[in-house]
Amino acid sequence: MINLPVEFENRMKKMLGGEYSDFIKALEDEKRVGIRVNTLKTDVGSFTQAFPFELKKVKWCKTGFEASGDEKYGREALHDAGAFYMQEPSAMAVVSAIESVKEIKGIKVLDLCAAPGGKSTQLAALMQGEGILVSNEINRERAQILSSNIERMGVSNCVVLNETPDKIADNFEEYFDVIVVDAPCSGEGMFRKDETAITEWSPENVTMCAERQKEILSHAVKALRPGGSLVYSTCTFAPDEDEIQMADFLSEYEDFEITDVPVFEYFEHGHSGWLNKDYPERIRESIRKCARLWPHKIDGEGHFICVLKNISDESPTDAESENEVKKSKKKDKASKRQNGSGIDKKTSELINDFIRQNLTDFEYTKEDLTAVSDYIYLQPKGFDVNCDKLKVVRKGLELGIIKKDRFEPSHSFAMALSKDNVKRSVELDDEEALKYRHGEEIRKDCENGWTLITVKGVSLGWGKAVNGVIKNHYPKGLRIKF
């Protein structure tokens, strides 16, 4: 039986009334395991045919499924190949909400509190390599995990930062078309999934989280352009962090309104009854456009989602237009200084030689290349922000490293490619894929040279074929021991 804090139980009884017993029963059920297909690397039909376990469709996510909780899905070769991401079903609803109201391919998107990367990789799949995705995480260790997941899922248009929200706001003023704030919260919606969330809960922690969320939102507003959308979500039931947080936001920022989201038909509306009477009727009515995901009503954990739009005038005045031109010129200069870092003629020739010898379909411009020591990155096309004063974990797609006058491709590069992009690829069966992930050589008859290794048609990494033997280039840090 789940052991909940008394203060939490008392509050939930008041909130839920007769539904409280169903709520508690749901918390005692087994946790939900979600699997989201990564359409950057495969399609839903191909994945479901290749995946060896039973799946149940998630209603609110086109690429989402619920799976049994007793399998080790992370051991599957398709997991290491980035064909799917293990993501709790309710968490998928945040990006699905954006998808149902806005086309995000080709625009600028910020995931402000992004680790471990579920929402960022879901956003990236919708963007299909077009536009700019900035994924930020304030915790250094979690930022590294985020970066690893961006790599595994084959994301090519993402810059990963390890910064505070205020630094993001200062360096990306009115830059983004969409900002996702999956805010740090008291974690009540994860009680079934994570016992630590229960032991760390307190009324004081709820209050602290609400204040921190308010501060994060104040910075997010500065980074959003007029007409842009701000998506706020938590995994908690506390009104102070949900409805009241949004009511306070609308009171402070009158240029925002809550968007009515079609996908929310699957969920319960926000509760204006949990607001005090001081809020005007327009705000109380707007709060109903938020969504609450209850574990006793859906196959998922607890979540709260609100999509806000900046409705201020998008048409700049003449003076504003002049300022934008000046600002743009400054950005161009900064971008050229940054993007030209270390990419000399010889380096460019080495990269071109590799591409000419090994790839069939890969486009880039030298202006989008940047270097960190000897590592070469391809930044998202059009990325025009100088990040010299920011903590950057990943400047874009890591193409490879310059070693002794030669270019050696990175694992990230392989994960972002498909067999249609390369001159040589080798498909492995399950046994061979296991050996490859162990770090073993693979014996196959194929043309000598860099070879893309695939499993079930999905890229898994590089090998280098030499006279019938494929030398293993799967990163040592990723190799499995089971």
Wavefront OBJ file of the C-alpha trace (Angstrom):
o trace
v 0.000 0.000 0.000
v 1.295 3.447 -0.922
v 2.268 5.594 2.064
v 1.355 9.238 1.370
v 2.004 12.376 3.468
v -1.043 13.301 5.572
v -1.069 16.927 4.313
v -1.137 15.684 0.730
v -3.982 13.250 1.463
v -6.065 15.940 3.140
v -5.623 18.369 0.252
v -6.446 15.741 -2.382
v -9.606 14.689 -0.504
v -10.818 18.296 -0.671
v -9.903 18.556 -4.366
v -11.378 15.233 -5.512
v -14.238 14.566 -3.131
v -15.914 11.288 -4.124
v -13.199 10.486 -6.666
v -10.492 10.259 -3.997
v -10.759 6.484 -3.510
v -10.396 5.894 -7.277
v -7.385 8.201 -7.286
v -5.664 6.270 -4.468
v -6.425 2.958 -6.144
v -4.814 4.220 -9.349
v -1.663 5.261 -7.464
v -1.354 1.685 -6.182
v -1.511 0.201 -9.693
v 1.683 -0.643 -11.554
v 3.441 2.253 -13.267
v 2.891 2.884 -16.965
v 5.654 2.255 -19.489
v 5.485 4.413 -22.581
v 7.299 3.980 -25.881
v 7.378 6.755 -28.475
v 8.498 5.963 -32.021
v 11.247 8.248 -33.319
v 10.121 9.293 -36.791
v 13.524 10.844 -37.499
v 14.796 7.277 -37.931
v 11.809 5.083 -38.750
v 8.040 5.201 -39.225
v 5.322 3.873 -36.945
v 4.351 1.003 -39.258
v 7.903 -0.275 -39.720
v 8.612 0.020 -36.006
v 5.537 -1.869 -34.828
v 6.361 -4.695 -37.256
v 9.970 -4.886 -36.044
v 9.336 -4.460 -32.302
v 9.048 -7.903 -30.626
v 6.608 -6.889 -27.853
v 2.910 -6.095 -27.663
v 2.004 -2.408 -27.820
v -1.161 -0.438 -27.041
v -1.786 2.887 -28.785
v -1.680 6.106 -26.759
v -4.761 8.112 -27.801
v -3.226 11.581 -27.584
v 0.101 10.911 -29.342
v 0.321 9.724 -32.957
v 3.662 8.008 -32.320
v 3.063 6.890 -28.736
v 2.372 3.450 -27.280
v 1.908 1.868 -23.876
v 3.831 -1.339 -23.182
v 3.980 -3.959 -20.469
v 5.985 -2.917 -17.412
v 7.975 -6.133 -17.019
v 10.279 -6.047 -20.066
v 13.806 -4.606 -20.399
v 13.148 -2.449 -23.460
v 16.353 -0.467 -22.947
v 18.341 -3.584 -23.869
v 16.843 -3.760 -27.346
v 19.097 -2.947 -30.300
v 16.327 -0.687 -31.622
v 16.601 1.364 -28.420
v 20.335 1.890 -28.889
v 19.638 2.716 -32.528
v 17.314 5.527 -31.423
v 14.230 4.014 -33.048
v 12.217 4.717 -29.906
v 12.310 6.705 -26.686
v 10.930 5.398 -23.409
v 8.594 8.161 -22.278
v 5.690 8.091 -19.832
v 2.412 8.376 -21.822
v 1.138 11.526 -20.066
v 4.435 13.307 -20.760
v 3.868 12.809 -24.496
v 0.789 15.046 -24.290
v 2.813 18.255 -23.867
v 4.322 18.190 -27.370
v 1.131 16.669 -28.802
v -0.646 19.803 -27.562
v 1.757 21.968 -29.560
v 1.398 19.738 -32.615
v -2.383 20.105 -32.563
v -2.275 23.920 -32.736
v 0.960 24.869 -34.501
v 3.253 23.718 -37.327
v 6.738 23.694 -35.807
v 8.797 22.465 -38.750
v 11.179 25.245 -39.846
v 10.745 27.525 -36.808
v 12.779 28.333 -33.671
v 11.951 26.247 -30.619
v 13.294 26.308 -27.055
v 12.937 23.499 -24.528
v 13.971 25.446 -21.435
v 14.050 22.670 -18.798
v 14.837 19.826 -21.149
v 16.573 16.906 -19.387
v 16.454 13.999 -19.853
v 15.220 14.807 -23.358
v 11.797 13.240 -23.888
v 10.090 16.429 -24.985
v 13.126 17.717 -26.923
v 13.396 14.530 -28.989
v 9.626 14.546 -29.559
v 9.878 18.146 -30.767
v 12.825 17.212 -32.991
v 10.823 14.418 -34.601
v 8.097 16.908 -35.519
v 10.662 19.363 -36.872
v 12.280 16.708 -39.117
v 15.626 18.509 -39.199
v 14.120 21.847 -40.261
v 14.382 24.905 -38.040
v 16.342 25.491 -34.841
v 15.899 23.578 -31.593
v 17.664 24.815 -28.459
v 17.501 22.363 -25.542
v 18.624 23.723 -22.198
v 19.230 22.108 -18.812
v 20.552 23.963 -15.769
v 22.013 20.848 -14.065
v 25.365 19.896 -15.617
v 25.071 16.122 -15.206
v 21.516 16.085 -16.510
v 22.604 18.284 -19.437
v 25.078 15.557 -20.413
v 22.294 12.947 -20.306
v 20.152 15.254 -22.441
v 22.957 15.582 -24.966
v 23.401 11.796 -25.114
v 19.708 11.322 -25.864
v 19.812 13.990 -28.560
v 22.677 12.028 -30.125
v 21.007 8.610 -29.812
v 17.826 9.844 -31.461
v 19.706 11.205 -34.479
v 18.732 14.858 -33.983
v 20.647 17.087 -36.393
v 19.288 20.599 -35.691
v 19.723 20.950 -31.922
v 22.019 23.104 -29.786
v 22.297 21.829 -26.187
v 23.008 24.374 -23.449
v 23.723 24.117 -19.714
v 22.485 27.527 -18.626
v 20.244 29.397 -16.212
v 16.919 30.726 -17.549
v 18.038 34.334 -17.068
v 21.139 33.776 -19.233
v 18.921 32.239 -21.923
v 16.618 35.284 -21.786
v 19.538 37.726 -22.029
v 21.079 36.002 -25.055
v 17.892 35.021 -26.925
v 15.665 38.055 -26.507
v 12.408 37.609 -28.489
v 14.103 34.849 -30.487
v 11.836 31.806 -30.255
v 8.517 30.984 -31.914
v 7.725 28.255 -29.377
v 9.043 27.792 -25.837
v 8.343 24.710 -23.724
v 8.625 25.116 -19.954
v 8.267 21.673 -18.410
v 8.823 23.242 -15.024
v 10.615 21.686 -12.048
v 7.800 20.854 -9.638
v 6.849 18.989 -6.468
v 6.435 15.794 -8.507
v 3.092 14.653 -7.095
v 2.111 13.160 -10.441
v 5.087 10.784 -10.221
v 4.180 9.253 -6.836
v 3.226 5.935 -8.487
v 6.427 5.901 -10.527
v 8.976 7.312 -8.073
v 8.951 6.663 -4.313
v 11.613 9.365 -3.829
v 9.056 11.957 -4.946
v 6.901 10.958 -1.961
v 9.689 11.206 0.617
v 10.786 14.613 -0.687
v 7.265 16.108 -0.713
v 6.172 18.798 1.728
v 3.819 21.817 1.662
v 6.914 24.009 1.905
v 8.388 22.327 -1.180
v 5.180 23.027 -3.117
v 5.449 26.721 -2.221
v 9.151 26.813 -3.147
v 8.467 25.136 -6.501
v 5.685 27.622 -7.292
v 8.029 30.549 -6.677
v 10.746 28.986 -8.827
v 8.255 28.325 -11.636
v 7.151 31.962 -11.524
v 10.758 33.091 -11.945
v 11.422 30.676 -14.810
v 8.309 31.892 -16.629
v 9.409 35.522 -16.250
v 12.596 34.694 -18.174
v 10.805 32.560 -20.775
v 8.536 35.496 -21.646
v 11.570 37.598 -22.600
v 12.840 34.948 -25.030
v 9.501 34.563 -26.836
v 8.729 36.634 -29.900
v 5.376 38.447 -30.331
v 2.855 35.955 -31.663
v 4.803 33.024 -30.234
v 3.479 30.178 -28.087
v 4.577 29.325 -24.548
v 3.754 25.838 -23.303
v 3.753 25.341 -19.537
v 3.553 21.913 -17.936
v 4.125 20.189 -14.608
v 3.808 16.668 -13.238
v 2.006 17.756 -10.076
v -1.582 18.068 -8.853
v -0.988 21.158 -6.679
v -3.182 24.106 -7.795
v -0.468 26.510 -6.576
v 1.804 25.103 -9.298
v -0.931 24.661 -11.909
v -4.158 26.706 -12.181
v -3.091 29.370 -9.694
v 0.310 29.653 -11.386
v -1.389 30.268 -14.742
v -3.925 32.699 -13.262
v -1.081 34.722 -11.729
v 0.735 34.640 -15.080
v -2.286 36.007 -16.954
v -2.687 38.714 -14.308
v 0.908 39.853 -14.776
v 1.279 39.407 -18.543
v -1.802 40.852 -20.227
v -0.388 40.223 -23.722
v -0.952 36.486 -23.263
v -4.039 34.343 -23.607
v -4.623 30.613 -23.158
v -5.073 28.626 -26.367
v -7.901 26.110 -26.707
v -6.132 22.840 -27.624
v -7.971 20.063 -29.561
v -5.949 17.192 -28.049
v -7.192 18.183 -24.600
v -10.505 16.436 -25.372
v -8.926 13.348 -23.818
v -8.309 15.091 -20.493
v -10.102 17.029 -17.767
v -10.304 20.826 -18.011
v -8.475 23.107 -15.597
v -10.423 23.941 -12.421
v -11.273 27.603 -11.954
v -12.977 26.648 -8.676
v -9.552 26.245 -7.085
v -8.826 29.946 -7.649
v -9.806 32.519 -5.050
v -12.470 35.091 -5.893
v -9.997 37.928 -6.493
v -9.287 36.840 -10.085
v -11.452 38.475 -12.768
v -13.978 36.365 -14.649
v -11.957 36.418 -17.908
v -9.075 34.663 -16.155
v -11.336 32.213 -14.334
v -12.970 31.298 -17.639
v -9.607 30.985 -19.424
v -8.280 28.503 -16.875
v -10.769 25.926 -18.159
v -8.683 25.764 -21.350
v -5.826 24.148 -19.418
v -5.650 20.360 -19.140
v -5.338 18.039 -16.151
v -4.276 14.428 -16.621
v -5.403 12.228 -13.734
v -4.005 8.698 -13.209
v -7.477 7.357 -12.306
v -8.961 8.663 -15.575
v -6.294 7.902 -18.185
v -3.515 5.368 -18.777
v -0.803 7.685 -17.533
v 0.639 9.590 -14.614
v -0.450 12.998 -13.319
v 0.232 16.030 -15.511
v -0.909 19.617 -16.080
v -0.591 21.443 -19.413
v -1.353 24.978 -20.563
v -0.636 26.485 -23.997
v -0.291 30.283 -23.950
v 0.024 32.659 -26.884
v 1.634 36.085 -26.963
v -1.064 38.153 -28.675
v 0.860 41.432 -28.789
v 1.095 43.136 -32.181
v 3.489 41.232 -34.442
v 3.816 44.130 -36.909
v 6.852 46.263 -35.951
v 6.856 50.056 -36.205
v 9.377 51.787 -38.491
v 11.670 52.450 -35.529
v 11.407 48.824 -34.398
v 12.148 47.625 -37.923
v 15.285 49.790 -38.040
v 16.404 48.394 -34.695
v 15.801 44.853 -35.932
v 18.006 45.489 -38.984
v 20.805 46.792 -36.755
v 20.352 43.857 -34.396
v 20.415 41.438 -37.325
v 23.676 42.895 -38.651
v 25.273 42.511 -35.229
v 24.081 38.902 -35.081
v 25.466 38.193 -38.552
v 28.885 39.510 -37.534
v 28.813 37.538 -34.304
v 27.661 34.450 -36.160
v 30.472 34.705 -38.710
v 33.054 35.047 -35.937
v 31.598 32.081 -34.128
v 30.813 29.810 -37.074
v 34.162 30.376 -38.728
v 36.037 29.161 -35.646
v 38.680 26.670 -36.761
v 37.153 25.881 -40.162
v 40.020 26.638 -42.474
v 40.424 25.603 -46.079
v 42.292 22.398 -45.273
v 39.677 21.270 -42.724
v 36.914 21.993 -45.197
v 38.691 19.910 -47.841
v 39.075 16.956 -45.452
v 35.356 17.016 -44.660
v 34.460 17.359 -48.336
v 36.704 14.396 -49.202
v 34.971 12.202 -46.606
v 31.531 13.187 -47.828
v 32.452 12.652 -51.469
v 33.903 9.190 -50.767
v 31.254 7.906 -48.357
v 27.930 9.743 -48.669
v 25.399 10.119 -51.456
v 22.978 12.675 -50.023
v 24.217 15.194 -47.467
v 23.999 18.956 -47.886
v 25.722 21.624 -45.794
v 27.415 24.985 -46.151
v 30.797 25.914 -44.711
v 29.193 28.877 -42.905
v 27.201 26.474 -40.714
v 30.335 24.638 -39.540
v 32.064 25.410 -36.263
v 34.913 23.804 -34.351
v 35.550 23.023 -30.698
v 39.222 22.056 -30.489
v 39.493 19.439 -33.251
v 35.808 18.488 -33.184
v 33.642 19.718 -36.058
v 29.974 20.599 -35.598
v 27.231 21.424 -38.070
v 25.025 24.077 -36.474
v 21.311 24.332 -37.274
v 20.882 26.280 -40.490
v 20.361 29.960 -39.753
v 21.467 29.761 -36.122
v 22.668 33.319 -35.529
v 23.362 33.615 -31.797
v 26.900 34.005 -30.477
v 27.234 31.411 -27.715
v 30.805 32.293 -26.707
v 29.654 33.404 -23.237
v 27.255 30.507 -22.719
v 27.901 26.995 -21.415
v 27.478 24.914 -24.545
v 27.250 21.129 -24.310
v 26.586 20.463 -27.992
v 26.870 23.117 -30.722
v 24.752 21.169 -33.163
v 25.382 17.895 -34.970
v 28.869 16.607 -34.201
v 30.240 15.513 -37.576
v 33.595 14.199 -36.390
v 37.146 15.014 -35.437
v 40.279 16.052 -37.329
v 43.035 13.508 -36.578
v 46.503 13.776 -38.109
v 45.380 15.387 -41.343
v 42.306 13.162 -41.736
v 38.632 13.447 -40.842
v 37.099 10.685 -38.701
v 33.281 10.694 -38.515
v 31.534 10.710 -35.131
v 28.901 8.356 -33.757
v 26.490 11.331 -33.753
v 26.964 11.679 -37.497
v 26.109 8.017 -38.050
v 22.995 8.263 -35.904
v 21.706 11.196 -37.969
v 22.112 9.314 -41.265
v 20.055 6.637 -42.975
v 21.177 3.964 -45.412
v 19.853 6.193 -48.215
v 22.468 8.827 -47.292
v 25.527 6.565 -47.604
v 27.387 4.600 -50.262
v 27.933 1.587 -47.993
v 25.660 0.108 -45.344
v 25.399 -3.298 -43.691
v 22.272 -4.698 -42.065
v 22.875 -6.828 -38.962
v 20.637 -9.555 -37.568
v 19.868 -9.696 -33.839
v 22.909 -11.809 -32.966
v 25.272 -9.648 -35.018
v 23.784 -6.466 -33.535
v 24.497 -7.800 -30.056
v 28.118 -8.549 -31.007
v 28.458 -5.090 -32.542
v 27.178 -3.424 -29.373
v 29.678 -5.517 -27.395
v 32.426 -3.951 -29.509
v 33.263 -7.025 -31.594
v 34.330 -7.073 -35.239
v 31.755 -8.235 -37.772
v 32.616 -10.472 -40.729
v 30.696 -9.448 -43.829
v 31.426 -9.306 -47.526
v 31.263 -5.646 -48.456
v 33.240 -2.925 -50.182
v 36.136 -1.454 -48.176
v 35.541 1.883 -46.443
v 33.392 3.595 -43.861
v 30.144 1.631 -43.546
v 26.884 2.544 -41.836
v 25.730 -0.268 -39.547
v 21.951 -0.743 -39.408
v 19.506 -2.950 -37.498
v 15.926 -3.385 -38.726
v 16.822 -0.663 -41.245
v 17.785 1.889 -38.560
v 21.315 3.306 -38.205
v 23.254 2.004 -35.179
v 26.770 3.366 -35.763
v 29.888 3.223 -37.927
v 32.094 0.361 -38.965
v 35.105 0.396 -41.250
v 35.212 -2.453 -43.743
v 38.641 -3.902 -44.575
v 38.816 -7.079 -46.688
v 35.663 -8.741 -45.387
v 36.021 -7.607 -41.778
v 34.098 -4.640 -40.382
v 36.168 -2.999 -37.672
v 33.987 -1.783 -34.823
v 33.598 1.975 -34.247
v 30.759 1.765 -31.720
v 31.775 4.143 -28.880
v 33.410 2.330 -25.945
v 31.280 4.249 -23.457
v 28.090 2.870 -25.051
v 29.139 -0.769 -25.342
v 26.971 -3.250 -23.478
v 28.167 -5.892 -21.046
v 25.170 -8.248 -20.896
l 1 2 3 4 5 6 7 8 9 10 11 12 13 14 15 16 17 18 19 20 21 22 23 24 25 26 27 28 29 30 31 32 33 34 35 36 37 38 39 40 41 42 43 44 45 46 47 48 49 50 51 52 53 54 55 56 57 58 59 60 61 62 63 64 65 66 67 68 69 70 71 72 73 74 75 76 77 78 79 80 81 82 83 84 85 86 87 88 89 90 91 92 93 94 95 96 97 98 99 100 101 102 103 104 105 106 107 108 109 110 111 112 113 114 115 116 117 118 119 120 121 122 123 124 125 126 127 128 129 130 131 132 133 134 135 136 137 138 139 140 141 142 143 144 145 146 147 148 149 150 151 152 153 154 155 156 157 158 159 160 161 162 163 164 165 166 167 168 169 170 171 172 173 174 175 176 177 178 179 180 181 182 183 184 185 186 187 188 189 190 191 192 193 194 195 196 197 198 199 200 201 202 203 204 205 206 207 208 209 210 211 212 213 214 215 216 217 218 219 220 221 222 223 224 225 226 227 228 229 230 231 232 233 234 235 236 237 238 239 240 241 242 243 244 245 246 247 248 249 250 251 252 253 254 255 256 257 258 259 260 261 262 263 264 265 266 267 268 269 270 271 272 273 274 275 276 277 278 279 280 281 282 283 284 285 286 287 288 289 290 291 292 293 294 295 296 297 298 299 300 301 302 303 304 305 306 307 308 309 310 311 312 313 314 315 316 317 318 319 320 321 322 323 324 325 326 327 328 329 330 331 332 333 334 335 336 337 338 339 340 341 342 343 344 345 346 347 348 349 350 351 352 353 354 355 356 357 358 359 360 361 362 363 364 365 366 367 368 369 370 371 372 373 374 375 376 377 378 379 380 381 382 383 384 385 386 387 388 389 390 391 392 393 394 395 396 397 398 399 400 401 402 403 404 405 406 407 408 409 410 411 412 413 414 415 416 417 418 419 420 421 422 423 424 425 426 427 428 429 430 431 432 433 434 435 436 437 438 439 440 441 442 443 444 445 446 447 448 449 450 451 452 453 454 455 456 457 458 459 460 461 462 463 464 465 466 467 468 469 470 471 472 473 474 475 476 477 478 479 480 481 482
